[in-house]
Structures are given as structure tokens and as C-alpha cells.
């Protein structure tokens, strides 16, 4: 391992019992799979501020501002080793305000609202699939921050506690 890092962030937008997903097309790292509503790589000035990164991506990809959402929380951080680099993903969750039109479009691919029970059948990036599986089973009813470490066949989660 030579110390290369790739920092990325994702936001999952909810409206009631539905979640907005993006079928990302033309991406450098993630392509032709369902991902969070918006997300991407950190800019150098955001390296210590995942929230700034996710809000910038939300604006660039969906045209939304911080005031268009409620309850923005960082809920998952995952680590995965891929092609000699450590990929760190920061997963945020928020609710789209009722006053905001839910007919959203993205310059990164196709947007579509899904019910929670439809998600497990979708092709998603490796860690995202396990994040959403864990969120639907356990994380949905908490405000806990979880950390996940990717293994060859799964992602193992534990609660990140302040010590």
C-alpha cells in the first residue's frame, strides 16, 4: 500500500418513505450503477469538511441548496482498498423539504425515486449496497454514526463512539 487515498461523499435524499437514487453514467470511478442522490470527490479545500463537499455536490448535480433539505447528517463512513488506494466514503442522509419540487434531474445520469424495499434489487457500488442494506435494517431508526470496513464479501459495521 503506497498511501494513496480517494475521498468521496454521497447524499441520500428522502421524501417520506422514498429515496432518490441516481443511475450514474459517464463517471470516472462509478459508472452504470445506482448511487446516492448526488456525490463525488473532495476538492483540496474540502479535505477536512465532508459536509462542505456533499453540499457542493448537491448543488452541482441537482441544483439544490442547504436550505432545500432538512436533517442533514453524516451517518456512515466506509473504508475499502481498491487498486492500491484506500477509498474513504462519507454517506450523508437528509429529507427533501415538502416545498421543493421532487422532479429532480442531474447532469450525472438518471434520477428516480424508489421505495426502501426496492433498493436491495438494484446494482450499486460495493460499499453503497451494504450501507443501504444496513441503513434499511438498522440505521433508519437511529442517528448513530457507523463505520464500515470492506471485506472481500461484505462490509462490517460498528458504531463510531466518541472517546
ZADO-1210 file (C-alpha; in nm, 4 decimals, padded with zeros to 6 digits):
<atoms>
<atom x="00.0000" y="00.0000" z="00.0000" code="UNK" pos="1"/>
<atom x="00.1576" y="00.3266" z="-00.1078" code="UNK" pos="2"/>
<atom x="-00.0629" y="00.5686" z="00.0873" code="UNK" pos="3"/>
<atom x="-00.2897" y="00.6871" z="-00.1961" code="UNK" pos="4"/>
<atom x="-00.6316" y="00.7999" z="-00.0786" code="UNK" pos="5"/>
<atom x="-00.9565" y="00.8701" z="-00.2616" code="UNK" pos="6"/>
<atom x="-01.2083" y="01.0685" z="-00.0551" code="UNK" pos="7"/>
<atom x="-01.5677" y="01.0704" z="-00.1757" code="UNK" pos="8"/>
<atom x="-01.9036" y="01.1730" z="-00.0386" code="UNK" pos="9"/>
<atom x="-02.2640" y="01.0797" z="-00.1130" code="UNK" pos="10"/>
<atom x="-02.6028" y="01.2074" z="-00.0012" code="UNK" pos="11"/>
<atom x="-02.9245" y="01.0075" z="00.0074" code="UNK" pos="12"/>
<atom x="-03.2314" y="01.2308" z="-00.0159" code="UNK" pos="13"/>
<atom x="-03.5602" y="01.1057" z="00.1232" code="UNK" pos="14"/>
<atom x="-03.9130" y="01.2286" z="00.0759" code="UNK" pos="15"/>
<atom x="-04.1378" y="01.0358" z="00.3103" code="UNK" pos="16"/>
<atom x="-04.0760" y="00.6659" z="00.2542" code="UNK" pos="17"/>
<atom x="-03.8979" y="00.7133" z="-00.0808" code="UNK" pos="18"/>
<atom x="-03.5293" y="00.7704" z="-00.1538" code="UNK" pos="19"/>
<atom x="-03.3878" y="00.9463" z="-00.4601" code="UNK" pos="20"/>
<atom x="-03.1179" y="00.7472" z="-00.6387" code="UNK" pos="21"/>
<atom x="-02.9046" y="00.8353" z="-00.9383" code="UNK" pos="22"/>
<atom x="-02.8176" y="00.5957" z="-01.2199" code="UNK" pos="23"/>
<atom x="-02.4704" y="00.7392" z="-01.2680" code="UNK" pos="24"/>
<atom x="-02.3438" y="00.7483" z="-01.6251" code="UNK" pos="25"/>
<atom x="-02.0064" y="00.8640" z="-01.7535" code="UNK" pos="26"/>
<atom x="-01.8365" y="00.8688" z="-01.4122" code="UNK" pos="27"/>
<atom x="-01.4605" y="00.8234" z="-01.3699" code="UNK" pos="28"/>
<atom x="-01.4865" y="00.5795" z="-01.0778" code="UNK" pos="29"/>
<atom x="-01.8549" y="00.4840" z="-01.0529" code="UNK" pos="30"/>
<atom x="-02.0472" y="00.4179" z="-01.3718" code="UNK" pos="31"/>
<atom x="-02.3720" y="00.2463" z="-01.4834" code="UNK" pos="32"/>
<atom x="-02.4955" y="00.1695" z="-01.1307" code="UNK" pos="33"/>
<atom x="-02.7449" y="00.3240" z="-00.8878" code="UNK" pos="34"/>
<atom x="-02.5787" y="00.5579" z="-00.6393" code="UNK" pos="35"/>
<atom x="-02.6889" y="00.8154" z="-00.3851" code="UNK" pos="36"/>
<atom x="-02.8814" y="01.1206" z="-00.4961" code="UNK" pos="37"/>
<atom x="-02.5588" y="01.3181" z="-00.5506" code="UNK" pos="38"/>
<atom x="-02.1931" y="01.2834" z="-00.4624" code="UNK" pos="39"/>
<atom x="-01.8361" y="01.2854" z="-00.5753" code="UNK" pos="40"/>
<atom x="-01.4746" y="01.3537" z="-00.4930" code="UNK" pos="41"/>
<atom x="-01.3462" y="01.6046" z="-00.2420" code="UNK" pos="42"/>
<atom x="-01.1785" y="01.9178" z="-00.3706" code="UNK" pos="43"/>
<atom x="-00.8487" y="02.0004" z="-00.1977" code="UNK" pos="44"/>
<atom x="-01.0094" y="02.2805" z="00.0067" code="UNK" pos="45"/>
<atom x="-01.2726" y="02.0325" z="00.1405" code="UNK" pos="46"/>
<atom x="-01.0423" y="01.7606" z="00.2718" code="UNK" pos="47"/>
<atom x="-01.1336" y="01.8313" z="00.6338" code="UNK" pos="48"/>
<atom x="-01.5009" y="01.9138" z="00.5679" code="UNK" pos="49"/>
<atom x="-01.7133" y="01.6327" z="00.4243" code="UNK" pos="50"/>
<atom x="-02.0293" y="01.8415" z="00.4740" code="UNK" pos="51"/>
<atom x="-01.8936" y="02.1195" z="00.2507" code="UNK" pos="52"/>
<atom x="-01.8167" y="01.8604" z="-00.0163" code="UNK" pos="53"/>
<atom x="-02.1604" y="01.6985" z="-00.0069" code="UNK" pos="54"/>
<atom x="-02.3373" y="02.0361" z="-00.0184" code="UNK" pos="55"/>
<atom x="-02.1262" y="02.1428" z="-00.3184" code="UNK" pos="56"/>
<atom x="-02.2056" y="01.8150" z="-00.4981" code="UNK" pos="57"/>
<atom x="-02.5759" y="01.8532" z="-00.4135" code="UNK" pos="58"/>
<atom x="-02.5735" y="02.1946" z="-00.5774" code="UNK" pos="59"/>
<atom x="-02.3635" y="02.0943" z="-00.8805" code="UNK" pos="60"/>
<atom x="-02.5565" y="01.7759" z="-00.9578" code="UNK" pos="61"/>
<atom x="-02.9141" y="01.8557" z="-00.8515" code="UNK" pos="62"/>
<atom x="-02.9197" y="02.2348" z="-00.8251" code="UNK" pos="63"/>
<atom x="-03.0220" y="02.2161" z="-00.4575" code="UNK" pos="64"/>
<atom x="-02.9067" y="02.4359" z="-00.1693" code="UNK" pos="65"/>
<atom x="-02.8682" y="02.3540" z="00.2015" code="UNK" pos="66"/>
<atom x="-03.1992" y="02.5304" z="00.2693" code="UNK" pos="67"/>
<atom x="-03.3802" y="02.2815" z="00.0399" code="UNK" pos="68"/>
<atom x="-03.3157" y="01.9926" z="00.2794" code="UNK" pos="69"/>
<atom x="-03.3743" y="01.9077" z="00.6458" code="UNK" pos="70"/>
<atom x="-03.1869" y="01.6879" z="00.8906" code="UNK" pos="71"/>
<atom x="-02.8569" y="01.6559" z="00.7044" code="UNK" pos="72"/>
<atom x="-02.6496" y="01.4007" z="00.8976" code="UNK" pos="73"/>
<atom x="-02.3301" y="01.2092" z="00.8329" code="UNK" pos="74"/>
<atom x="-02.4372" y="00.8506" z="00.9076" code="UNK" pos="75"/>
<atom x="-02.1739" y="00.6195" z="00.7547" code="UNK" pos="76"/>
<atom x="-01.8030" y="00.6261" z="00.6781" code="UNK" pos="77"/>
<atom x="-01.6606" y="00.3320" z="00.4862" code="UNK" pos="78"/>
<atom x="-01.3083" y="00.2202" z="00.4018" code="UNK" pos="79"/>
<atom x="-01.2198" y="-00.0010" z="00.1068" code="UNK" pos="80"/>
<atom x="-00.8897" y="-00.0909" z="-00.0547" code="UNK" pos="81"/>
<atom x="-00.9090" y="-00.0843" z="-00.4360" code="UNK" pos="82"/>
<atom x="-00.6229" y="-00.0886" z="-00.6875" code="UNK" pos="83"/>
<atom x="-00.3629" y="00.0210" z="-00.4340" code="UNK" pos="84"/>
<atom x="-00.5637" y="00.3106" z="-00.2899" code="UNK" pos="85"/>
<atom x="-00.7788" y="00.3493" z="00.0189" code="UNK" pos="86"/>
<atom x="-01.1251" y="00.4743" z="-00.0704" code="UNK" pos="87"/>
<atom x="-01.2975" y="00.6663" z="00.2081" code="UNK" pos="88"/>
<atom x="-01.6671" y="00.7273" z="00.1528" code="UNK" pos="89"/>
<atom x="-01.8753" y="00.9641" z="00.3642" code="UNK" pos="90"/>
<atom x="-02.2506" y="00.8926" z="00.3435" code="UNK" pos="91"/>
<atom x="-02.4975" y="01.1655" z="00.4378" code="UNK" pos="92"/>
<atom x="-02.8752" y="01.1372" z="00.4695" code="UNK" pos="93"/>
<atom x="-03.1352" y="01.4166" z="00.4564" code="UNK" pos="94"/>
<atom x="-03.5008" y="01.4867" z="00.3870" code="UNK" pos="95"/>
<atom x="-03.6078" y="01.6938" z="00.0864" code="UNK" pos="96"/>
<atom x="-03.8347" y="01.9717" z="00.2103" code="UNK" pos="97"/>
<atom x="-04.2006" y="01.9494" z="00.1085" code="UNK" pos="98"/>
<atom x="-04.1752" y="02.2924" z="-00.0543" code="UNK" pos="99"/>
<atom x="-03.9117" y="02.1652" z="-00.3021" code="UNK" pos="100"/>
<atom x="-04.0239" y="02.0077" z="-00.6302" code="UNK" pos="101"/>
<atom x="-03.9356" y="01.6364" z="-00.6217" code="UNK" pos="102"/>
<atom x="-03.8995" y="01.6154" z="-01.0025" code="UNK" pos="103"/>
<atom x="-03.5216" y="01.6489" z="-00.9899" code="UNK" pos="104"/>
<atom x="-03.2746" y="01.5900" z="-01.2694" code="UNK" pos="105"/>
<atom x="-02.8985" y="01.5512" z="-01.2670" code="UNK" pos="106"/>
<atom x="-02.6174" y="01.6215" z="-01.5092" code="UNK" pos="107"/>
<atom x="-02.4597" y="01.2911" z="-01.3945" code="UNK" pos="108"/>
<atom x="-02.7330" y="01.0482" z="-01.5069" code="UNK" pos="109"/>
<atom x="-03.0950" y="00.9491" z="-01.4448" code="UNK" pos="110"/>
<atom x="-03.2706" y="01.0338" z="-01.1144" code="UNK" pos="111"/>
<atom x="-03.5505" y="00.8157" z="-00.9817" code="UNK" pos="112"/>
<atom x="-03.7409" y="00.7797" z="-00.6534" code="UNK" pos="113"/>
<atom x="-03.7519" y="00.4282" z="-00.5011" code="UNK" pos="114"/>
<atom x="-03.9281" y="00.2783" z="-00.2038" code="UNK" pos="115"/>
<atom x="-03.6928" y="00.1298" z="00.0548" code="UNK" pos="116"/>
<atom x="-03.7992" y="-00.2280" z="-00.0262" code="UNK" pos="117"/>
<atom x="-03.6914" y="-00.1865" z="-00.3918" code="UNK" pos="118"/>
<atom x="-03.3301" y="-00.0939" z="-00.3134" code="UNK" pos="119"/>
<atom x="-03.1915" y="-00.4417" z="-00.2440" code="UNK" pos="120"/>
<atom x="-03.2569" y="-00.5498" z="-00.6038" code="UNK" pos="121"/>
<atom x="-03.0565" y="-00.2621" z="-00.7590" code="UNK" pos="122"/>
<atom x="-02.6991" y="-00.2789" z="-00.8830" code="UNK" pos="123"/>
<atom x="-02.4978" y="-00.0417" z="-00.6638" code="UNK" pos="124"/>
<atom x="-02.1314" y="00.0228" z="-00.5831" code="UNK" pos="125"/>
<atom x="-01.9909" y="-00.2299" z="-00.3338" code="UNK" pos="126"/>
<atom x="-01.9897" y="-00.0245" z="-00.0127" code="UNK" pos="127"/>
<atom x="-02.3060" y="00.1680" z="-00.1048" code="UNK" pos="128"/>
<atom x="-02.5006" y="-00.1574" z="-00.1352" code="UNK" pos="129"/>
<atom x="-02.4030" y="-00.2588" z="00.2178" code="UNK" pos="130"/>
<atom x="-02.4593" y="00.0899" z="00.3593" code="UNK" pos="131"/>
<atom x="-02.8143" y="00.0952" z="00.2265" code="UNK" pos="132"/>
<atom x="-02.8771" y="-00.2617" z="00.3418" code="UNK" pos="133"/>
<atom x="-02.7576" y="-00.1729" z="00.6935" code="UNK" pos="134"/>
<atom x="-02.9476" y="00.1566" z="00.6906" code="UNK" pos="135"/>
<atom x="-03.2750" y="-00.0128" z="00.5917" code="UNK" pos="136"/>
<atom x="-03.2394" y="-00.2812" z="00.8624" code="UNK" pos="137"/>
<atom x="-03.0862" y="-00.0865" z="01.1494" code="UNK" pos="138"/>
<atom x="-02.9665" y="00.2659" z="01.0780" code="UNK" pos="139"/>
<atom x="-03.3050" y="00.4044" z="00.9732" code="UNK" pos="140"/>
<atom x="-03.4263" y="00.4131" z="01.3330" code="UNK" pos="141"/>
<atom x="-03.1133" y="00.5714" z="01.4865" code="UNK" pos="142"/>
<atom x="-02.8909" y="00.8780" z="01.4494" code="UNK" pos="143"/>
<atom x="-02.5753" y="00.6757" z="01.5128" code="UNK" pos="144"/>
<atom x="-02.2613" y="00.7274" z="01.3048" code="UNK" pos="145"/>
<atom x="-02.1396" y="00.3916" z="01.1721" code="UNK" pos="146"/>
<atom x="-01.8005" y="00.2966" z="01.0322" code="UNK" pos="147"/>
<atom x="-01.7755" y="00.0168" z="00.7787" code="UNK" pos="148"/>
<atom x="-01.4693" y="-00.1758" z="00.6665" code="UNK" pos="149"/>
<atom x="-01.4963" y="-00.3592" z="00.3365" code="UNK" pos="150"/>
<atom x="-01.4020" y="-00.7269" z="00.3285" code="UNK" pos="151"/>
<atom x="-01.3966" y="-00.9418" z="00.0164" code="UNK" pos="152"/>
<atom x="-01.7612" y="-01.0434" z="00.0519" code="UNK" pos="153"/>
<atom x="-01.9231" y="-00.7845" z="00.2822" code="UNK" pos="154"/>
<atom x="-01.8839" y="-00.4637" z="00.4789" code="UNK" pos="155"/>
<atom x="-01.8598" y="-00.4937" z="00.8577" code="UNK" pos="156"/>
<atom x="-02.0151" y="-00.2047" z="01.0530" code="UNK" pos="157"/>
<atom x="-01.9691" y="-00.0792" z="01.4050" code="UNK" pos="158"/>
<atom x="-02.0853" y="00.2311" z="01.5868" code="UNK" pos="159"/>
<atom x="-01.8285" y="00.5106" z="01.5972" code="UNK" pos="160"/>
<atom x="-01.8210" y="00.6295" z="01.9558" code="UNK" pos="161"/>
<atom x="-01.6577" y="00.9392" z="02.0915" code="UNK" pos="162"/>
<atom x="-01.3717" y="00.8505" z="02.3274" code="UNK" pos="163"/>
</atoms>
